[in-house]
């Protein structure tokens, strides 16, 4: 518990600090984080006997994140041209497989692309939350997202442990309950209301709506990651965070919720 607490405090401090360091550090930090999650995903696949292309996958992950992040720093014409670099780099995943001796080349290609879709793309949406405001860079949106996500996770754990009786999805996550699911959403909504008092970019109703989206969709992301880990018979996605498991364990809710929240905010703010 002591190790878990120390790791948790350090983790939260680093995450929150990334929001106050300015847009460039923010972009570099979440770009690195997305690549670490992708590496963790490929490592899990390799442990289960699959052969995704690690080097080419990571290179493409870097290009994808950089290409979309660049749209917030470069002029429109140049940023749009930057996206065309993805055409040859994504094609390299197919070409490189020609030179490997694997008996299942299309399986390798599929898993390589799955890693990019499952980790890099959600992080590009999360990163974009800070730039979604017409006024420019605003770290309140991604910061509020994480605060509500953490509130949902903590609330679900505490209420599920105290009142949990009815299993939510026992086949993939035996410890999750409907009581914990509802409790997590309610506590996240309360945090959303409090955020609305201090972050006035949106009315409190919108912050609460985002909290509910995160509670529902984020739980789905948690279940999807649990399904993935059970399919390859592992408990934690990694050991980079002592007492907490891997990065995918900490960001599983973000992976599905970030694109939905971005879409919701886009139609509100534009």
C-alpha positions as CSV (number, residue, x, y, z in Angstrom):
1,X,0.0,0.0,0.0
2,X,2.9,2.4,0.8
3,X,4.5,1.7,-2.6
4,X,1.1,2.2,-4.3
5,X,0.5,5.5,-2.5
6,X,4.0,6.9,-3.3
7,X,3.6,5.9,-6.9
8,X,0.1,7.4,-7.1
9,X,1.2,10.8,-5.7
10,X,4.2,11.0,-8.0
11,X,2.0,9.9,-11.0
12,X,-0.6,12.5,-10.3
13,X,2.0,15.3,-9.7
14,X,3.7,14.5,-13.0
15,X,0.3,14.4,-14.9
16,X,-0.9,17.6,-13.5
17,X,2.5,19.3,-13.9
18,X,2.3,18.6,-17.6
19,X,-0.7,20.9,-17.9
20,X,1.2,23.9,-16.5
21,X,4.4,23.5,-18.5
22,X,3.1,25.1,-21.6
23,X,1.8,23.7,-25.0
24,X,5.2,22.3,-26.3
25,X,6.0,20.3,-23.1
26,X,2.4,19.2,-23.0
27,X,2.6,17.9,-26.6
28,X,6.0,16.2,-26.0
29,X,4.8,14.6,-22.8
30,X,1.6,13.0,-24.2
31,X,3.4,12.0,-27.4
32,X,5.9,10.1,-25.3
33,X,3.1,8.6,-23.1
34,X,1.2,7.4,-26.2
35,X,4.3,5.6,-27.5
36,X,5.0,4.0,-24.1
37,X,1.4,2.7,-24.1
38,X,1.8,1.4,-27.7
39,X,5.1,-0.4,-26.7
40,X,3.3,-1.9,-23.7
41,X,0.5,-3.2,-26.0
42,X,2.9,-4.8,-28.4
43,X,4.9,-6.3,-25.6
44,X,1.8,-8.0,-24.2
45,X,1.0,-9.4,-27.7
46,X,4.5,-10.8,-28.0
47,X,4.1,-12.5,-24.6
48,X,1.0,-14.2,-26.0
49,X,2.9,-15.5,-29.0
50,X,1.9,-12.9,-31.6
51,X,4.4,-11.0,-33.7
52,X,3.4,-7.4,-34.3
53,X,6.1,-5.3,-35.9
54,X,7.3,-3.3,-32.9
55,X,9.8,-1.0,-34.6
56,X,7.6,-0.1,-37.6
57,X,4.6,0.3,-35.3
58,X,6.3,2.7,-32.9
59,X,7.7,4.7,-35.9
60,X,4.2,5.0,-37.3
61,X,2.8,5.9,-33.9
62,X,5.3,8.7,-33.6
63,X,4.4,10.0,-37.1
64,X,0.7,9.8,-36.5
65,X,0.9,11.7,-33.2
66,X,3.3,14.3,-34.6
67,X,1.3,14.8,-37.8
68,X,-1.9,15.6,-35.9
69,X,-0.2,17.5,-33.2
70,X,1.5,19.6,-35.8
71,X,-1.8,20.9,-37.1
72,X,-2.0,23.0,-33.9
73,X,1.4,24.6,-34.4
74,X,1.8,25.0,-38.1
75,X,0.0,27.0,-40.8
76,X,-3.0,25.3,-42.3
77,X,-1.5,24.5,-45.7
78,X,1.7,23.1,-44.2
79,X,0.0,21.1,-41.5
80,X,-2.3,19.5,-44.0
81,X,0.7,18.5,-46.2
82,X,2.3,17.0,-43.1
83,X,-0.5,14.5,-42.9
84,X,0.5,13.0,-46.3
85,X,3.6,11.6,-44.6
86,X,1.4,9.0,-43.1
87,X,0.7,7.4,-46.6
88,X,4.2,5.9,-47.1
89,X,4.9,5.3,-43.4
90,X,1.7,3.3,-42.9
91,X,2.4,1.4,-46.1
92,X,5.8,0.4,-44.6
93,X,3.9,-1.9,-42.3
94,X,2.9,-4.0,-45.2
95,X,6.2,-3.8,-47.1
96,X,8.3,-4.8,-44.1
97,X,6.2,-7.9,-43.6
98,X,7.5,-9.1,-47.0
99,X,10.9,-9.5,-45.5
100,X,9.9,-11.4,-42.4
101,X,9.5,-15.2,-42.2
102,X,6.4,-15.3,-40.0
103,X,3.8,-17.9,-41.0
104,X,1.0,-15.4,-40.3
105,X,1.9,-12.1,-42.0
106,X,-1.6,-10.7,-42.2
107,X,-2.1,-11.4,-38.5
108,X,1.1,-9.5,-37.7
109,X,-0.1,-6.6,-39.9
110,X,-3.5,-6.6,-38.2
111,X,-2.1,-6.5,-34.7
112,X,0.4,-3.7,-35.6
113,X,-2.5,-1.6,-36.9
114,X,-4.6,-2.5,-33.9
115,X,-2.0,-1.1,-31.6
116,X,-2.1,2.2,-33.4
117,X,-5.9,2.4,-33.3
118,X,-6.1,1.3,-29.7
119,X,-3.5,3.6,-28.2
120,X,-2.1,6.3,-30.5
121,X,-5.4,7.5,-32.0
122,X,-7.1,8.0,-28.6
123,X,-4.1,10.0,-27.3
124,X,-4.3,12.3,-30.3
125,X,-7.9,13.1,-29.4
126,X,-6.9,13.6,-25.7
127,X,-4.0,15.9,-26.7
128,X,-6.4,17.8,-29.0
129,X,-8.6,18.7,-26.0
130,X,-6.1,21.4,-25.0
131,X,-6.4,23.0,-28.4
132,X,-10.2,22.6,-29.0
133,X,-11.1,26.1,-27.7
134,X,-11.3,28.8,-30.3
135,X,-9.3,31.0,-27.9
136,X,-6.2,28.7,-28.2
137,X,-4.3,26.4,-25.9
138,X,-6.3,25.7,-22.7
139,X,-5.1,23.0,-20.4
140,X,-8.4,23.1,-18.3
141,X,-10.1,20.7,-20.7
142,X,-7.6,17.8,-20.5
143,X,-7.0,18.4,-16.8
144,X,-10.7,18.3,-16.1
145,X,-11.0,15.1,-18.2
146,X,-8.4,13.3,-16.0
147,X,-9.9,14.6,-12.8
148,X,-13.3,13.3,-13.7
149,X,-11.8,10.0,-15.0
150,X,-9.9,9.5,-11.7
151,X,-13.0,10.4,-9.7
152,X,-15.0,7.8,-11.6
153,X,-12.4,5.1,-11.1
154,X,-12.0,5.9,-7.4
155,X,-15.8,6.2,-6.9
156,X,-16.5,2.9,-8.6
157,X,-13.9,1.2,-6.5
158,X,-15.1,2.5,-3.2
159,X,-18.8,2.2,-3.8
160,X,-18.3,-1.2,-5.4
161,X,-16.3,-2.5,-2.4
162,X,-18.8,-1.2,0.1
163,X,-22.2,-1.8,-1.7
164,X,-21.3,-4.1,-4.6
165,X,-23.6,-7.0,-5.1
166,X,-24.7,-7.3,-8.7
167,X,-21.9,-8.2,-11.2
168,X,-21.5,-5.8,-14.1
169,X,-19.7,-8.0,-16.6
170,X,-18.4,-10.9,-14.7
171,X,-16.9,-12.7,-17.7
172,X,-14.3,-10.0,-18.3
173,X,-14.1,-8.3,-14.9
174,X,-15.4,-10.3,-11.9
175,X,-14.9,-7.5,-9.4
176,X,-16.9,-4.8,-11.2
177,X,-20.5,-4.3,-10.0
178,X,-23.5,-2.3,-11.1
179,X,-23.4,-0.5,-7.7
180,X,-19.8,0.5,-8.3
181,X,-20.6,1.6,-11.9
182,X,-23.4,3.9,-10.8
183,X,-21.4,5.1,-7.8
184,X,-18.5,6.0,-10.0
185,X,-20.7,8.0,-12.4
186,X,-22.3,9.9,-9.5
187,X,-19.0,10.8,-7.9
188,X,-17.6,11.8,-11.2
189,X,-20.6,14.0,-11.8
190,X,-20.1,15.7,-8.5
191,X,-16.5,16.4,-9.4
192,X,-17.8,17.7,-12.8
193,X,-20.1,20.2,-10.9
194,X,-17.2,21.4,-8.7
195,X,-15.0,21.8,-11.8
196,X,-17.8,24.0,-13.3
197,X,-17.4,26.4,-10.4
198,X,-13.8,27.0,-11.1
199,X,-13.4,26.3,-14.8
200,X,-15.9,28.7,-16.3
201,X,-15.2,27.9,-20.0
202,X,-18.4,25.8,-19.9
203,X,-21.6,25.9,-17.8
204,X,-21.7,23.3,-15.0
205,X,-24.3,21.3,-16.9
206,X,-21.8,20.6,-19.7
207,X,-19.1,19.6,-17.2
208,X,-21.5,17.2,-15.6
209,X,-22.5,15.8,-19.0
210,X,-18.8,15.2,-19.8
211,X,-18.4,13.4,-16.4
212,X,-21.3,11.1,-17.2
213,X,-19.9,10.4,-20.6
214,X,-16.5,9.6,-19.1
215,X,-18.2,7.4,-16.4
216,X,-20.1,5.3,-19.0
217,X,-17.7,5.1,-21.9
218,X,-14.6,5.0,-19.7
219,X,-15.9,1.9,-17.9
220,X,-16.4,0.4,-21.3
221,X,-12.7,1.1,-22.0
222,X,-11.8,-0.6,-18.8
223,X,-13.8,-3.6,-19.7
224,X,-12.2,-3.8,-23.2
225,X,-8.7,-3.8,-21.7
226,X,-9.8,-6.4,-19.2
227,X,-11.1,-8.5,-22.0
228,X,-7.8,-8.1,-23.8
229,X,-5.7,-9.1,-20.8
230,X,-7.8,-12.1,-20.1
231,X,-7.5,-13.3,-23.7
232,X,-3.7,-13.5,-23.2
233,X,-3.9,-14.5,-19.6
234,X,-2.1,-11.6,-17.9
235,X,-3.1,-9.6,-14.8
236,X,-1.3,-6.3,-15.4
237,X,-0.4,-4.6,-18.7
238,X,3.1,-3.8,-17.3
239,X,5.2,-2.9,-14.3
240,X,6.2,0.7,-15.0
241,X,4.1,2.0,-12.1
242,X,4.9,0.0,-9.0
243,X,1.7,-1.0,-7.2
244,X,-0.4,0.2,-10.1
245,X,0.6,-2.1,-13.0
246,X,1.2,-0.6,-16.4
247,X,0.2,2.5,-18.3
248,X,-2.6,0.8,-20.1
249,X,-4.1,-0.1,-16.8
250,X,-4.1,3.6,-15.8
251,X,-5.4,4.9,-19.1
252,X,-7.8,2.2,-20.3
253,X,-10.8,4.5,-19.6
254,X,-9.2,7.3,-21.6
255,X,-8.8,5.2,-24.7
256,X,-12.5,5.0,-25.5
257,X,-13.7,8.2,-23.7
258,X,-11.3,10.7,-25.2
259,X,-12.6,10.6,-28.8
260,X,-16.2,10.8,-27.5
261,X,-15.5,13.8,-25.2
262,X,-13.6,15.6,-27.9
263,X,-16.6,15.2,-30.3
264,X,-19.0,16.4,-27.6
265,X,-16.8,19.5,-26.9
266,X,-16.2,20.2,-30.6
267,X,-20.0,20.6,-31.3
268,X,-20.4,22.7,-28.2
269,X,-17.5,25.1,-28.8
270,X,-17.8,25.4,-32.6
